[in-house]
Amino acid sequence: VPTLGPHLENAGIEAHAFLHYAISRSGLSRMHYAGVEMHTFGGAPDLWISVRELAEQRLECPRLIWVYYGGVDGLSHRYGPDSEQAEAEFTSFIHALLDNFVRRLSLETRRQTLLLLLTDHGQINTQVDPNFELRNHPSLVHRLHMLPTGENRLAYLYPRPGQVKAIFEYFEQTWPQAFSLMPSGQALKAGLFGPGTPAKVTPERLGDLIAISHGDAYLWWASKANPLVGRHGGLSVEEMLVPLMAVRLG
């Protein structure tokens, strides 16, 4: 799948990305940010000072500076999206943005800068519930080729031959009204994953069935303790609708 970096380069746009140093060289980051100049940071003040220094450099062509900050997301997962910890982290992030970037930019740079602030998803509060942990459901796991993939609230299932009906029945009996199972091909045709023609490998990535969560339901299959309070990936309004704020600084 073509990524944004080469597209921007071909359009004559100078592209930069700021990621926390812990994830800057991950496989996913190297894949997503091909053709983009990478910068790393440790905390919010470090981030916005570095962004300001880059923004103040002389422009030879249009410049896009992309920032990913995961602190609010991490605390929302751990304590819940409505927690005091997540709210305090967001407040700290905004103060760092204003104090170390916006208010210290030169007037000339402000006039040339459009600031966009958005999130990639929302979250909902959930309860740690052993009934949603697949290690407690060996009969279901036995009917799958492998453990699910995808998100805990939108899981991709790979049934063994002849087990689809039994899996439907297991979900209905064990978690009534907590999940809807949908054939992955039907989900693609319905546009659940967006418009356009899916890549050839997409059906393989989605398995044969998709488990769509309702309420605060989820599936946990990792071979470690389940620490999450905030979760995302489902189809609720709180998870899918995100803000987009845009302001010209000049």
Secondary structure, DSSP 8 states (H G I E B T S, - for coil): ---HHHHHHHTT-EEEEEEETTTTTSHHHHHHTTTSEEEEESSHHHHHHHHHHHHTS--SS-EEEEE---HHHHHHHHH-TTSHHHHHHHHHHHHHHHHHTGGGS-HHHHHT-EEEEE-S---EE----GGGBGGG-HHHHHTBSS--EEETTEEEE-B-TT-HHHHHHHHHHHSTTTEEEEEHHHHHHTTTT-SS---TTHHHHH-SEEEEE-TT---B--SS----SEE--SSSHHHH---EEEEE--
